[in-house]
Amino acid sequence: MIVDLTGRTALVSGSTAGIGLAVAIGLARAGAVVVVNGRSAGRVEAAVEAVHDAVPGAGARGVVADLATAAGSDMLIDAERDVDILVNNLGIYGPSSFAETPDEEWERYFQINVMSGVRLSRELMPAMIERGWGRVVFVSSESALHIPPEMIHYGVTKTAQIAVARGLAEYAAGSGVTVNTVLPGPTRTEAVLAFLNELREGHEEPAELERRFFERHRPTSLLRRLATPEEVASLIVYVCSPQASATTGAALRVDGGVVRAIP
């Protein structure tokens, strides 16, 4: 299957590393002009360079904006209003005892993980609908279905993303614009590796640390290893493609089989 997104412009939030950067590179390989986003000018510039290195001649540019706030979202929207593909990838996570997680932390997670995507979708989708073509993807997590007790606040925001995406798919029904959610499982990103390092007991080697993580924290995994960002990005790029035109309102798992269910 050859995915051709020539002539399309794609905005990927939180795309200076990990899954977001892999998605940006994947979309660029498919011919899309890619807009990279992050909070730091240095990291945004490095990500744009990484896209150019991976895809010589690719159309790629960056916008520095902190999407944790409405003002930051407005900055990005003002800079890039004419997009055909929106990948709401920005997200944060981390373990926190439910009893010790204050309101402010719940609110911070909700603003970054949920409201960043709500704001971008609200402003950018109407033009897609008017043109009769568009793709919106929310990058959620298997934690949306299996709420982890060590980070309930995170899991709740990931579930909220699925609800928002389904509602937006209904909103855009019959318009040629599709809205879907992709649910990755544990993925080999900088943030996940840092998280695993926090679980280290003694002087464990990385391979042993990864094995113990799946044994204790994700025992239902069928993959039994961290997915690569590129493996996750492959599904997201497909969902953004013309070939995925009949897929909308769906929550699609690339979780390595962590969720023990058939659908």
N, C-alpha and C positions, 0 to 999 in steps of 0.2 A: 504494500500500500504506500503510495506516494502522497504525502500531505502537502498541498500547495496553498500557501497563504500570501502569495505575492499580491501586493497592493493593499494589504491589510495592515493596520497599525494596532499594536498590542501593548497595553500597559500592565505591568506586573508590580504590585506593591510589595515592599519588603524584599527586594530582589538583589541585594548586594552579596548574598552568599546562600549556601544550602539549596533547598528545593526551589526557591525563587529564582536564583541565578541559573540553575539547571533548566528551569522552564523558559527563561529569557533566551538562553542559548538554543534550546529546542525550537522555539518559535522563530528565531532568526534563521535557523537551518531550513525551516519550512518556507522562508521567504518573507516573513513579516518584518516590518519596521518595529523595533522593540524600544519601549521606554522603561528604563530601569529607575527604581526609586529606593531611597534610603535616607537616613537622618544626617549622615556625615558626607561632606563633599569629597573627602579622600576615598571613602569606601565606594561611593557612587562612581567616581572616576575610574577606580580600579575595576569595578564590575563592568562598566562600558568597555574598558580595554579588554577584559576577559571575553566578552562577547565577540569583539573584533578579532581577537586571537583565535577563538574557536571557529569563527565563521568569517573568513576574510571577505571584505567587501560588504559586510552586513550593515544594514541601516540600524544604528543604535544610538540612543542619546539618554541622558540622565536628568532627573529632577530631584533636587534635595528638598525634602519636606517631611516633617514629623507628623504622621497620620494619627498620633495619639490624641490630637486636638482637632477641633473643627477648623481652626485657623490654618493648621498645617494641611488639612484636606483641601481647603479652599485654594491654597497656594498651588497644589498639584493640579486641581481641576482647572484653575485659570490658565495654567501652562499647557495642559493637554486635554482639551475638550473634545477633539475629533478622533476618537478611538473606536475601533471595531471589536476589539477583544479586551476584556477586563478580567484579570486574574487577581482576585483578592487573596493574596498569599500572606500578608503581614500577620504575625502572631507571636505571642510570647507564652512561655510556660515555665513551671518550676514547682517543686514540691513545697507544700505548706500545710501544716496541721490545720484541720478545719476549725478547731477550737481557738486557734491563735491567729487566724486570718481575719484582719479587720475589714470594716466596710470599705476603707480607702483602697485596699488591694483588690477587692471584688470589683470596685468601680474602675480601677486602672485596667484590669483584664478585660472588662466589658467594653471600655472605650477603644482599646487597641484591637482586640480580637473580633468584636462584633461591629461597633459603630464605624470603624474605618471603612469596612466593606459596605455598610448601609449608606454612608455619605457618598462614596464614589459611585455606587450603583444608582443612587437617586439622581445624581447630576448627569451621569454619562449614558444611562440607558435610554432616555427619551429620544436622543438623536439616533441611536441604533434602531429603535422601533420605527422612527420616521423613515429611515433608509431601507428598512425591511430586512436587515441582516445584522446579526451581532452574537457574540458569545460572552457570557459572564460565568466565571467559575470561582467558587469559594473553596479554599483549601482548608478543610476541617481536620479531623483526626478520628482514628478508631476509638479514641477516648470519648467521643461524642456518644457512642453506643455502650461502651464499657467504662462508666465513670470511675476513674482511678481514685481510691480513697485517700491517696497521698496528695492529690491536687484536684479536689472537687470543684473549686472555683474555675479551674482551667476546663475541665470536662463540661461544665455547664455552658461556657461560652462556645465550645465546639458544637454542642447540641443546638444552641441558638442559631449558629450559622446555617445548619441544615434547614431549620424552620424558615429563616429569612429567604434562603435560596428557593425553597419550594414555593413560598408566597410570591416571590418575584417571577418565578416561572408561570404561575397562574396569572399574574399581572400582565405578562408579555404573551399570553396565549394567542396563537395564530398570527403572530407578528413577524416570524422569521428569526426572532431572537431567542436563543436557548439559555437557560440558567440551570446550572448543576453544581453539585458539591462533590469534591473528591476527598476520600478519607484515607490518608496514609497511615501506615503503622510506624513503628520505630525505624528511624532513618538515620543514616550516617552523616549527620551534619555537625557543625561546630558546637551548636547548643546541646545536642544530644550527647556528644562525646564528653562535654563538660558536665552534663547531668550524671552520666555514668561514672565519671571520675569522683563525684561526690559520694557515690556508693562504694568506693574502693575500700577494701578491708586489707590492710597491710600493704604488701608490695606485689599485688596481683598484676600479671601481664594483661595487656588489653584484650587478648583473645579469651582469657579466663574470665575477665570482668564481664565481657559481652555474654559468655555462656551462662554465667551465674545470673545475670539480669533476666535472661529469658526463662531460666529455670524458676526463679523466684517471683518475678514481676509480670511476665507475659508467657505463662506456661502453655497457653492455648495456641501459640504461634506454630504454624506449620512450616514456615520458612526457616525459623530458628537462627536467624542472623539479621543484622541491620540491613534494610534495603539501601540502595544507593539513591542519591537525589535524582540521578538520571533515570532510574527505573520508575520513580514516581512521576517525573516530568513527562515520560513517554505517554502515560495515560492522560495527563492534563493537555498535552499538545493534541492528542487525538480528539478530546472533547471539544477543543477549539476549532477543529477542522470542519470543512464542508461535509466530510463523510459522516460526521456525528449529528447531522441535521435532525434526525428523528429521536435523539436522546435529549430530553429536557425534564426538569423537575426531579432528577434522579440523584441519589446518594451512592456514588461509585467507590468501591473499596479497592485500595491497593495496599492492604494491611498485612500481607504475608499470611493470611488465614487466622489472624488473632481473634477476630469475631467469630464465635462458634455458631454459625447460622448458615443456612443454604442460600437465601436471597442476599 
